Amino acid sequence: MALSEVTTAFLKRFRSAPHLSPSLWTQQCRRYALPADAAAVQETDELETTSLAARPSEKDIERYDPAGVARRRNERHSRRLPRSRYQYKPPRYYRGPLHPHQPPPESDPSSRLFVPGPFSLPRLEQTYHETFAPDYMTMTYTHFPPGFSAPVKGERLRSWIGDSPYFKNRPPRGPRGGDVLRLLRKPITFRNVPKLEKVTVHTMVKAATDDVAHLHVASMVLQSITGVRATAHKVEKSAASFGIQAGQYLSLTCELSGEAMYHFIGKLVDVVMPKIKDWPGVKGSSGDSSGNVALGLKAEEVALFPEVEVNYDMYPPKMIPGCHIFIHTSASTDRDARVLLTQIGVPFYGKLIN
């Protein structure tokens, strides 16, 4: 009984649907009932009939010109709207100030050197413009009353005295005593207040001579704490005593500027330095006499950066490297650079060499 009901329901599905016309069923059955040759002839006739019905007219074929349509559309838009700046392609190379094609300024979005941003204002940069720079001018202010005339100073380099032809076209002589001349320091004004220019983070991975994995880990650490991809450097000369061969990659460098630089120094001063136990500060003789100050961090001190401290288990043990940090300022003397970094919060100890 059940089997007969299933068979009846199955056969009902193959009956003609109410929405399908009997002629359609007849055509399908006739198509499959015809021999192979007759079916091919019928299919060819149907295709030819369809293609002839959809064929465009001769006038439409003659008028078909996509290039002309695009050209006329561009001409119509150029008459109504000014030419877009993004249609201008600046020259790839700078060929001098007299060349007819000059590249646009870097602030122009059509320039090849355009960098969008900044999209945020770091706290340290905002504090510098609002607090550090005015305080710096106050601390280094030199008052000159009205009518003041600076005393005439002697020549820093002595001139050759005499009429001998031996003195002709010779450079000035050095100062007496053989001391090296110091840089002349200009008065600090609102135009030349020292500021941060860039920061260079460098590390030399000595263990990479035996295992390159140490170099990869160091690159990951530097990229995480700086936000800039590290650049690897080759060894130029071999040193057999240290087991170093020319061509090996043993050092990494990251250069920070702008927003990334302020974020990095802010983390260094506010987060990392207070966590270092018994740390006296930066040595007072760490300048290079041109306004650049350097300091070093050990491996356990690099691990105090928040990016490394949170994911400390991600790095293999004892493979986090130390690093050297070079802070470049626009100051011309170490004293001015030290005053700027002291305002930011970097402590100094020992004898201060200006």
DRENMAR-640814 format. One line per 2 residues: number of its first residue (from 0); their letters; for each residue x, y, z of N, C-alpha, C, O. Coordinates in steps of 0.1 Angstrom, whole numbers. Each point is the difference from the previous one (the first is absolute). Last residue first. Layout:
NUM> a> X,Y,Z,X,Y,Z,X,Y,Z,X,Y,Z  ...
***
This chain:
353> ni> 805,708,272,-7,9,-10,9,1,-13,-5,7,-9  -1,-43,52,9,5,-9,-7,8,-11,-8,-6,-7
351> lk> -1,-13,60,-6,5,-12,10,7,-9,6,10,4  -3,-50,36,6,13,-5,-7,3,-13,0,-8,-10
349> gy> -29,-24,40,14,1,-3,4,14,-4,-8,9,0  -42,-26,-11,9,-2,12,14,2,-4,4,-1,-12
347> fp> -60,8,-5,14,0,-4,8,-1,14,-5,5,10  -50,-15,-31,9,5,10,15,-2,-4,3,-9,-8
345> vg> -52,19,-18,11,-9,0,10,5,10,5,11,0  -48,10,-13,0,-9,11,12,-10,0,-1,-10,8
343> iq> -12,52,-34,-9,-11,-3,-1,-10,11,-10,-6,2  39,43,2,-14,4,1,-9,-12,-3,-11,-1,6
341> tl> 56,-6,-11,-3,1,14,-14,5,2,-7,-5,9  25,3,-53,-4,-13,5,-3,0,15,-8,-8,5
339> lv> 22,49,-24,-12,-4,-6,-5,-14,5,-11,-2,3  53,19,10,-11,8,7,-13,-5,-6,-10,-1,7
337> ra> 48,-17,-26,-2,-6,13,-11,8,7,-8,-6,8  22,21,-50,-7,-12,-1,-3,-6,13,-11,-6,2
335> dr> 37,44,-3,-13,3,-4,-9,-12,-1,-11,-1,3  57,-5,6,-7,7,12,-14,3,-4,-9,-3,8
333> dt> 39,-14,-41,-6,-10,9,-7,6,12,-9,-6,5  11,32,-52,9,-4,11,-7,-11,8,-12,-1,0
331> sa> -10,20,-37,14,0,-5,10,-4,10,11,-2,-3  -66,-11,-6,9,8,8,14,-1,-6,3,-10,-6
329> st> -44,-15,-7,4,12,-9,10,9,8,4,10,-6  -10,-65,15,-7,13,2,6,10,-9,11,-1,-6
327> hi> -13,-56,15,6,11,-8,-9,12,2,-12,0,-1  24,-49,27,-10,11,-1,6,12,-7,10,6,5
325> fi> -1,-63,0,6,13,-3,-11,11,-2,-9,-2,-9  17,-50,33,-10,10,-4,7,13,-2,6,6,9
323> hc> 4,-63,-6,5,14,2,-10,9,-6,-5,-2,-11  0,-51,32,0,9,-11,6,13,4,1,4,12
321> gp> -9,-62,0,1,14,5,1,9,-12,0,-5,-12  -26,-44,8,13,7,0,-1,14,8,-11,5,2
319> im> -14,-56,1,-3,14,-2,13,8,1,7,-1,10  -10,-47,-4,3,5,-13,-5,14,-3,2,5,-11
317> kp> -8,-36,51,14,5,-1,4,3,-15,11,0,-4  -55,-28,6,7,5,11,15,4,-3,6,-7,-8
315> py> -47,12,-28,8,-11,6,8,5,12,4,12,-1  -51,11,-13,14,0,-4,8,-11,7,-3,-3,12
313> md> -43,11,-2,1,-3,-15,14,-1,-4,3,-6,-10  -17,18,55,1,-15,-3,1,-3,-15,3,-11,-4
311> yn> -10,56,20,14,-5,3,1,-15,-3,11,-4,-4  -45,43,-4,1,-13,-8,14,-6,3,7,-5,-9
309> ve> -19,44,33,-13,-7,-1,1,-13,-7,-6,-10,4  44,38,0,-4,-5,13,-13,-8,-1,-2,-10,7
307> ve> 20,34,-45,7,-12,3,-5,-7,13,0,-12,1  -18,53,-14,-3,-9,-11,7,-13,2,-5,-11,-4
305> pf> 12,47,35,-13,-6,1,-3,-10,-11,-7,-10,3  57,19,16,-9,7,-9,-14,-7,0,0,-12,1
303> la> 39,-5,22,-9,8,7,-10,9,-8,-9,6,5  47,-34,-20,-12,-8,3,-10,8,8,-12,-5,1
301> ve> 55,22,-11,-9,1,-12,-13,-8,2,-10,3,-5  43,-4,39,-7,13,0,-8,1,-13,-11,7,1
299> ea> 37,-45,6,-11,0,10,-7,13,0,-11,1,5  48,-5,-34,-11,-9,-4,-11,0,10,-12,1,-4
297> kl> 41,43,4,3,-14,0,-12,-8,-4,-11,5,-2  25,47,-13,-9,-8,9,4,-15,-2,3,-5,-10
295> gl> 19,59,1,-2,-14,-3,-9,-7,10,-1,4,12  13,49,-37,-1,-8,12,-3,-14,-4,-4,-3,-11
293> av> 18,57,-10,-2,-15,-1,-1,-6,13,6,4,10  -10,47,-38,3,-7,13,-4,-15,-2,-10,-3,-7
291> ng> 22,53,-22,-6,-13,0,4,-8,12,12,0,3  3,46,-16,-14,0,4,-7,-14,-1,-12,0,0
289> ss> 59,11,-9,-8,6,-11,-15,-1,4,-8,2,-9  46,-21,34,4,14,-2,-8,7,-11,3,11,-4
287> dg> -11,-56,23,10,0,-11,5,14,-4,5,2,-11  -26,-28,60,-3,8,-12,12,-1,-10,11,-4,3
285> ss> -15,-15,43,-4,-8,-11,-3,8,-13,-5,-6,-10  20,15,59,9,1,-11,-4,-7,-13,9,-4,-8
283> gk> -33,3,51,1,14,-4,9,2,-12,0,11,-6  -30,-56,16,13,6,3,1,14,-5,-4,3,-11
281> vg> -42,-25,26,8,0,-12,13,7,4,0,10,7  -27,-35,32,-4,9,-11,10,-1,-12,7,-10,-1
279> pw> -11,-18,44,4,14,3,-5,10,-11,-2,12,3  -18,-60,16,5,6,-13,4,15,3,-9,8,3
277> dk> -12,-47,24,13,6,3,6,6,-12,12,-2,-3  -52,-25,-12,4,1,14,14,5,1,9,-4,-8
275> ik> -50,12,-29,14,-5,1,5,2,15,0,11,5  -43,5,-22,0,-14,4,14,-6,2,1,-10,6
273> pm> -11,56,-22,-4,-2,14,1,-14,5,1,-3,12  8,12,-59,10,5,10,-4,-1,14,8,-4,9
271> vv> -39,-9,-44,11,-9,2,10,5,10,4,-8,9  -45,33,-18,-3,-14,3,13,-8,3,1,-7,11
269> dv> -2,55,-24,-11,-2,10,-2,-14,5,-5,-2,10  39,15,-43,2,9,12,-11,-4,10,3,0,12
267> lk> -3,-23,-54,13,-2,7,1,8,13,5,-6,10  -44,10,-38,1,-13,7,13,-2,7,0,-5,11
265> gi> -4,44,-37,-9,1,11,-1,-13,8,0,0,12  26,2,-51,7,7,11,-10,1,12,5,0,12
263> fh> -22,-19,-51,10,-8,5,7,6,12,2,-6,11  -35,30,-35,-6,-11,8,11,-9,6,-2,-4,12
261> ym> 15,40,-40,-5,5,13,-7,-11,8,1,-1,12  16,-11,-55,11,4,9,-6,5,13,6,-4,11
259> ae> -36,-6,-46,6,-13,6,11,4,10,2,-7,10  -22,42,-35,-9,-5,10,6,-13,7,-1,-1,12
257> gs> 38,26,-38,-14,4,1,-8,-6,11,5,0,11  36,-28,-26,-2,15,-1,-14,3,1,-9,-9,-3
255> le> 49,-34,7,-13,5,3,0,15,-2,10,7,3  19,-55,-17,0,15,0,-14,5,2,-9,-3,-8
253> ct> 40,-45,16,-13,6,-2,1,15,2,5,5,10  29,-53,-18,-2,14,3,-14,4,-3,-6,-4,-10
251> ls> 44,-41,18,-13,5,-4,-2,15,4,6,4,10  35,-47,-18,-5,12,6,-13,4,-6,-3,-3,-12
249> ly> 30,-35,-3,1,-1,14,-6,12,7,-1,0,13  9,-30,-62,-9,10,6,0,-1,15,-4,-10,5
247> qg> 44,-3,-43,-10,-5,9,-8,12,5,4,12,1  34,-8,-30,-12,-3,-7,-11,-5,9,-11,-2,-4
245> aq> 63,-3,17,-6,11,-8,-12,-5,-7,0,-11,-6  15,-11,52,3,-1,-14,-7,12,-7,-11,4,4
243> ig> 27,-20,50,-9,8,-9,5,-1,-14,12,2,-2  7,-18,47,-8,-9,-8,-10,6,-9,-11,-5,-2
241> fs> 46,25,31,-14,0,5,-9,-10,-7,-12,-1,3  58,7,-15,1,-2,14,-14,0,6,-2,-6,11
239> aa> 8,14,-58,2,-14,4,0,-2,15,-5,-11,5  -17,47,-39,8,0,13,1,-14,5,-10,-5,6
237> sk> -5,35,-55,0,-12,8,9,3,13,10,7,-1  -39,31,-27,13,-7,1,-1,-12,9,-7,0,10
235> ev> -33,24,-20,9,4,-12,13,-7,0,5,-4,-10  -57,-9,28,14,2,5,9,3,-12,0,-8,-9
233> kh> -54,18,8,10,-10,-2,13,5,7,2,11,3  -56,1,9,13,5,-6,10,-11,0,1,-9,9
231> at> -59,19,-5,11,-8,4,12,5,-8,-1,5,-11  -47,18,30,9,-1,-12,13,-8,4,7,4,10
229> ar> -62,0,10,15,1,2,7,-2,-13,-5,-8,-8  -46,29,17,7,-12,-4,15,2,0,5,10,-4
227> vg> -40,15,37,6,2,-13,8,-13,-4,6,-6,9  -28,15,34,-11,2,-10,6,2,-14,-8,3,-9
225> ti> 29,-10,55,1,12,-8,-11,2,-9,-4,12,-4  9,-51,32,1,11,9,1,14,-7,-3,10,6
223> sq> -2,-52,-30,-11,1,9,1,12,9,-10,7,3  45,-18,-34,-12,4,-7,-12,2,9,-8,9,-2
221> lv> 49,-26,19,1,14,-4,-12,5,-7,-5,12,2  6,-58,10,0,9,12,0,15,-4,-8,8,5
219> ms> 12,-41,-39,-13,1,5,-1,9,12,-10,7,2  52,-15,-20,-7,8,-9,-15,1,5,-6,11,-1
217> av> 35,-39,25,3,14,2,-8,9,-9,-4,11,4  0,-57,-11,-6,4,13,2,15,3,-9,7,4
215> hl> 31,-26,-41,-14,1,-3,-8,4,13,-9,9,-1  55,-18,4,-2,13,-7,-15,2,-3,-4,11,0
213> ha> 18,-51,21,2,11,9,-3,13,-7,-5,10,6  6,-50,-31,-13,2,7,1,12,10,-10,6,2
211> vd> 47,-25,-27,-6,12,-6,-14,2,7,-5,11,-2  52,-34,20,-14,-3,-2,-7,12,-5,-1,10,7
209> dt> 48,-9,0,-2,-14,1,-14,-4,-4,-3,-11,-6  16,56,6,11,-6,-8,-2,-16,1,4,-6,-10
207> aa> -32,38,34,-4,-4,-14,11,-6,-8,-3,-5,-11  7,23,57,-4,-14,-1,-4,-4,-14,-2,-12,-3
205> kv> 11,57,15,13,-7,-1,-3,-15,-2,7,-7,-7  -34,53,-3,-3,-13,5,12,-9,-3,3,-5,-11
203> mt> -15,60,16,10,-9,-6,-2,-14,6,3,-2,12  -35,51,-18,5,-12,8,9,-8,-9,-1,-2,-12
201> hv> -27,54,15,9,-9,-6,4,-12,9,0,2,12  -34,45,-23,1,-12,9,9,-10,-7,-4,-5,-11
199> tv> -7,61,7,5,-12,-7,2,-11,11,7,2,10  -36,48,-19,6,-10,10,4,-12,-8,-8,-6,-8
197> ke> -2,63,-2,-3,-14,-3,7,-9,11,8,5,8  -17,44,-4,0,-3,-14,-3,-14,-4,-9,-3,-8
195> lk> 0,41,51,4,-14,-4,-2,-1,-15,-9,4,-6  22,44,28,-12,-10,0,6,-13,-4,11,-2,-5
193> pv> 4,57,20,3,-14,-3,-12,-9,1,-8,2,9  6,50,-24,-1,-8,13,3,-14,-3,-6,-6,-9
191> nr> 6,47,-21,10,-11,1,0,-7,14,10,-4,5  -40,41,-18,3,-6,-13,9,-12,1,-1,-9,-8
189> ft> -12,39,45,-11,-9,-4,2,-7,-13,-7,-9,-4  51,21,30,-12,7,-2,-12,-9,-4,2,-12,0
187> ip> 53,13,21,-12,-8,-2,-12,10,-2,-3,8,9  56,1,-23,-10,3,10,-13,-8,-3,-4,-1,-11
185> kr> 50,-19,-7,-8,11,-3,-10,2,12,-4,-10,6  54,-13,-9,-14,-2,4,-7,13,-2,3,11,5
183> ll> 44,-36,-25,-6,13,4,-15,-2,3,-7,-6,-9  46,-33,13,-10,6,-8,-6,13,6,-2,1,12
181> rl> 53,-15,-2,-13,-5,3,-10,7,-10,2,10,-6  52,-21,-1,-10,10,2,-14,-6,2,-4,-10,-6
179> vd> 52,-12,20,-10,0,-11,-10,10,3,-5,2,12  57,3,4,-13,-5,4,-9,0,-12,1,8,-9
177> gg> 46,8,12,-3,-13,-6,-13,-6,4,-3,-11,-4  29,55,14,-1,-11,10,-4,-13,-6,1,-10,7
175> rp> -16,55,-32,12,-3,8,-2,-11,10,-11,-1,5  -16,1,-52,1,8,12,13,-3,8,6,-11,-2
173> gr> -5,5,-52,-8,-5,11,1,9,12,9,9,0  -4,10,-51,7,-9,10,-9,-4,11,-10,7,3
171> pp> -7,6,-54,4,5,13,7,-10,9,-3,-12,-1  8,4,-52,-11,1,10,5,6,13,11,0,3
169> rn> 11,14,-51,1,-11,10,-12,1,10,-5,12,2  19,18,-40,-10,-11,-3,2,-12,10,-4,-11,-3
167> kf> 45,42,6,-11,3,-9,-9,-13,-2,6,-10,-3  36,16,29,-12,1,7,-13,1,-9,-11,-1,5
165> yp> 57,0,-21,-3,-13,6,-13,0,7,-7,-11,2  28,50,-22,-9,-8,-9,-3,-14,6,-9,-7,-5
163> sd> 18,50,37,8,-10,-7,-10,-8,-10,-11,-2,4  4,40,28,-2,2,-14,7,-11,-8,2,1,-12
161> gi> -25,1,64,12,2,-8,-4,1,-14,-11,-4,-5  -14,-23,45,4,15,0,13,1,-8,10,-7,3
159> ws> -55,-29,2,14,1,-3,4,15,-2,-7,7,-7  -35,-24,39,4,2,-14,15,1,-1,7,2,10
157> rl> -41,-30,27,10,11,-3,3,1,-14,1,-10,-8  -47,-6,33,11,-6,-8,10,12,-4,-5,10,-5
155> re> -31,1,31,1,-13,5,12,-7,-7,7,-8,7  -12,61,2,-2,-10,-10,2,-14,7,10,-2,7
153> gk> -26,41,25,11,-2,-9,-3,-11,-10,-10,-8,2  -29,40,19,9,-12,4,11,-1,-11,-1,4,-11
151> vp> -33,37,31,7,-6,-12,9,-11,5,9,3,9  -55,12,17,14,3,-1,6,-7,-12,-4,-11,-4
149> as> -48,26,5,9,-11,4,15,4,-1,3,7,-10  -45,26,20,8,-4,-12,10,-11,6,7,2,10
147> fg> -56,26,5,11,-9,3,7,-4,-13,-6,-3,-10  -35,30,16,13,7,-2,12,-9,3,11,5,0
145> pp> -56,-19,23,1,8,-12,13,8,0,5,4,10  -3,-51,15,-8,13,2,1,8,-13,9,-2,-8
143> fh> -7,-52,15,8,11,-5,-7,13,1,-10,1,-7  8,-55,28,-6,13,-1,10,10,-5,11,1,5
141> ty> -21,-56,-7,11,9,2,-6,14,-4,-4,3,-11  -15,-57,23,-2,14,-5,12,8,4,5,-1,11
139> tm> -17,-48,-4,12,5,-8,-2,14,-5,8,4,-9  -43,-25,35,13,-4,7,12,5,-7,10,3,6
137> tm> -53,4,-26,1,8,13,13,-3,7,7,9,5  -18,-33,-44,4,14,-4,1,8,13,9,9,0
135> yd> -24,-53,5,14,0,-4,5,14,-4,11,4,4  -56,-11,8,9,-1,12,14,1,-4,9,5,7
133> pa> -42,-7,-42,0,13,8,9,0,12,7,10,2  -10,-52,-26,6,11,-8,0,14,7,10,6,0
131> ft> -32,-44,21,15,-1,0,6,11,-8,10,6,5  -59,-8,-2,7,2,13,16,0,-1,6,10,4
129> eh> -39,-15,-41,-7,8,9,8,3,13,-2,11,6  18,-39,-43,-4,13,-6,-6,9,11,1,12,-2
127> yt> 11,-56,15,12,8,-4,-4,13,-5,6,10,3  -39,-40,9,6,6,12,12,8,-4,3,10,6
125> qe> -25,-35,-40,-8,11,4,6,7,12,-1,13,1  22,-51,-16,2,11,-10,-9,12,4,5,11,-1
123> lr> -8,-51,27,13,7,2,2,11,-10,6,10,4  -46,-36,-7,0,8,12,13,7,2,1,12,4
121> pl> -18,-24,-53,5,-7,12,1,9,11,1,13,-1  -35,-12,-41,10,9,6,5,-7,13,-7,-1,10
119> sf> -16,-17,-60,-2,2,15,12,8,5,10,1,-7  -14,-12,-39,-14,-3,3,-3,2,15,-11,-1,5
117> pg> 48,24,-43,-2,-9,11,-15,-1,4,-7,9,-2  16,-16,-44,1,1,14,5,14,4,2,8,-8
115> pv> 8,-37,-38,-12,5,7,2,0,15,8,-8,5  28,14,-46,-3,-9,11,-12,5,7,1,11,6
113> fl> 27,-4,-56,-10,4,9,-3,-11,10,-1,-12,-3  32,15,-37,5,0,14,-10,3,11,3,2,11
111> rs> -12,-1,-59,4,-14,3,6,-1,14,0,-11,6  -39,47,-21,15,-2,1,3,-15,3,-8,-6,7
109> sp> -37,27,-8,5,-6,-12,15,-2,-1,5,-6,-9  -28,27,47,-3,-14,-1,4,-7,-13,2,-12,0
107> ds> 24,54,24,-11,-2,-10,-3,-15,-1,9,-8,-1  27,26,28,-13,2,7,-12,-3,-10,-11,-1,5
105> ep> 57,2,-19,-3,-12,8,-13,0,7,-6,-10,3  14,40,-48,6,-1,13,-5,-13,7,-10,-6,-4
103> pp> 14,4,-49,-8,8,9,7,-1,14,8,-9,3  21,5,-49,-9,-8,9,-7,9,10,5,10,4
101> qh> 10,4,-55,4,1,14,-9,-9,9,-12,1,-2  26,9,-52,-9,-8,8,6,-1,14,10,-6,2
99> ph> 14,31,-35,-14,5,-1,-10,-8,9,-10,5,4  63,4,8,-8,-9,-9,-15,4,0,-5,4,10
97> lp> 42,16,16,-4,6,-13,-8,-9,-9,-3,4,-11  21,-15,56,-10,10,1,-4,6,-13,-10,7,-1
95> gr> 25,-60,6,6,14,2,-11,11,0,-11,-3,-4  2,-45,0,10,3,-10,5,14,1,5,6,-10
93> yy> -30,-49,38,2,14,0,11,4,-9,12,-4,2  -46,-40,-6,13,5,5,1,15,-1,-7,6,-9
91> rp> -33,-29,-1,6,-10,9,13,5,5,3,-3,12  -46,35,-27,12,-7,-5,6,-9,10,0,3,12
89> pk> -53,6,-9,13,7,2,11,-7,-6,0,-12,-1  -52,11,-12,10,-9,4,13,8,1,6,4,-10
87> yq> -62,7,10,14,4,-3,10,-10,6,-1,-3,12  -47,0,-7,4,-4,-13,14,5,-4,5,-4,-10
85> yr> -27,14,52,5,-14,0,3,-5,-14,6,-10,-2  -24,53,12,14,0,3,5,-14,0,12,-2,-2
83> sr> -54,21,-29,3,-6,13,15,-1,2,8,-2,-9  -35,40,-20,7,-13,-2,4,-5,14,5,7,9
81> pl> -49,23,-14,15,2,-1,7,-14,0,-6,-10,5  -45,15,-24,8,-1,12,14,3,-2,6,-3,-11
79> rr> -37,6,-26,-8,4,11,8,1,13,-3,9,8  22,-22,-50,-5,14,-1,-8,4,12,-1,12,3
77> sh> 19,-56,-5,11,10,1,-5,14,-2,5,10,6  -35,-47,-13,3,3,14,11,10,2,0,8,10
75> re> -10,-20,-54,-12,6,6,2,3,15,-4,11,5  37,-35,-29,0,14,-4,-12,7,6,1,12,4
73> nr> 2,-58,4,10,7,7,1,15,-4,2,9,8  -32,-37,-31,-5,2,14,11,7,8,-3,9,8
71> rr> 12,-20,-53,-10,11,1,-4,2,14,-3,11,4  32,-47,-12,7,13,-2,-10,12,1,3,10,6
69> av> -20,-54,-2,8,3,12,7,14,-2,1,8,9  -25,-26,-46,-9,4,11,7,4,12,-3,10,7
67> ga> 28,-26,-43,-5,13,-3,-10,5,11,0,11,4  17,-55,-2,11,9,2,-5,15,-2,3,9,8
65> pd> -33,-46,-17,2,3,14,11,10,3,-1,7,10  -32,-18,-51,14,6,1,2,2,15,-2,12,4
63> yr> -39,-28,-41,8,-6,11,14,5,0,8,-4,-8  -42,13,-26,1,10,10,8,-5,12,4,8,9
61> ei> -12,-36,-46,8,11,-5,2,10,11,10,7,1  -39,-43,7,14,-5,-1,9,12,-4,11,1,5
59> dk> -57,6,-3,6,-1,14,14,-5,-1,9,4,8  -32,-1,-48,2,13,5,6,0,14,9,7,3
57> es> -23,-48,-24,13,6,-6,3,14,5,12,3,2  -40,-36,30,-2,5,-13,14,6,-5,9,1,8
55> pr> -12,-42,28,-3,14,-1,-1,4,-15,4,-7,-9  -17,-42,30,10,7,-7,-3,15,-1,-11,3,-4
53> aa> -16,-41,23,7,9,9,11,8,-7,7,8,7  -34,-41,-30,-9,9,6,7,11,9,-5,11,1
51> ls> 29,-46,-22,-5,10,-10,-9,10,7,-1,11,-4  16,-47,30,11,9,-3,-4,11,-10,4,11,2
49> tt> -35,-46,9,2,9,11,11,10,-3,-2,12,4  -7,-45,-36,-11,9,1,2,10,12,-4,11,-2
47> el> 36,-45,-4,1,10,-11,-12,10,1,2,12,-2  -2,-48,32,11,9,3,1,11,-10,2,12,3
45> ed> -33,-47,-10,-4,8,11,10,11,3,-3,11,3  13,-44,-36,-10,10,-4,-5,9,11,-1,12,-2
43> te> 31,-47,12,7,10,-8,-10,11,-5,3,12,0  -20,-50,23,7,9,10,7,11,-8,0,12,5
41> qv> -22,-45,-30,-10,8,7,7,10,9,-4,12,1  31,-44,-23,-6,10,-10,-9,10,7,0,12,-2
39> aa> 17,-48,27,10,10,-3,-5,10,-9,3,12,2  -31,-48,7,1,8,12,10,11,-3,-2,11,5
37> ad> -3,-44,-38,-11,9,0,1,10,12,-4,11,-1  36,-45,-2,2,10,-11,-12,10,1,3,12,-2
35> ap> -4,-49,32,11,9,3,1,11,-10,2,12,3  -51,-34,2,14,-5,-1,10,11,2,-3,12,1
33> la> -44,-8,24,5,1,-13,14,-7,-1,6,-1,10  -31,6,31,-4,-11,-8,6,0,-14,1,-11,-6
31> yr> 6,45,39,7,-12,4,-4,-12,-9,8,-10,-1  -30,51,-6,15,2,-2,8,-13,3,9,-3,-7
29> rc> -56,4,15,3,-1,-14,15,2,-3,5,-7,-8  -21,13,52,-1,-14,-3,4,-2,-15,7,-10,-3
27> qq> -10,54,18,11,-7,6,0,-14,-4,11,-6,-3  -46,32,-12,12,4,-7,12,-8,7,9,-5,-8
25> tw> -51,0,28,0,-6,-13,13,2,-7,6,-9,-6  -15,31,46,3,-14,3,1,-7,-14,8,-9,-1
23> ls> -21,53,-1,14,-1,4,4,-14,3,11,-5,-4  -56,14,-7,8,1,-12,15,-1,4,8,-6,-7
21> ps> -43,7,40,2,-13,-6,10,0,-12,7,-9,-3  -2,45,44,-9,-3,-11,3,-14,-6,11,-4,0
19> lh> -3,22,51,7,-3,-12,-10,-4,-11,-9,-8,3  -3,18,43,5,13,-6,7,-3,-13,4,9,-7
17> pa> -23,-44,35,-11,8,-6,6,13,-7,-7,5,-9  35,-52,10,-4,11,10,-10,9,-6,-1,1,-13
15> sr> 9,-54,1,2,13,-5,-5,10,10,-11,-1,6  29,-46,11,-11,5,-8,2,14,-4,8,7,7
13> fr> 20,-33,23,4,0,-14,-12,4,-9,2,1,-12  -6,-7,59,10,11,-2,4,1,-14,4,11,-4
11> kl> -34,-45,20,-6,13,-1,10,11,-3,-4,10,-6  18,-55,14,-4,2,-13,-7,14,-2,0,6,-11
9> fa> 14,-20,54,12,2,-9,-4,3,-14,6,8,-7  -39,-19,40,6,14,2,11,3,-9,2,11,-5
7> tt> -20,-55,4,-10,10,-6,5,14,2,-1,8,-9  27,-43,28,1,0,-14,-10,10,-7,4,6,-9
5> ve> -6,-12,56,13,7,-4,1,0,-15,5,10,-5  -42,-33,22,-1,14,2,13,8,-3,-1,10,-6
3> sl> 1,-58,5,-8,6,-11,-2,15,1,0,7,-10  23,-31,45,8,1,-13,-8,6,-11,5,7,-8
1> am> -27,-15,49,9,11,1,8,2,-13,3,11,-4  -30,-49,7,-8,12,0,9,13,0,-2,9,-8
***
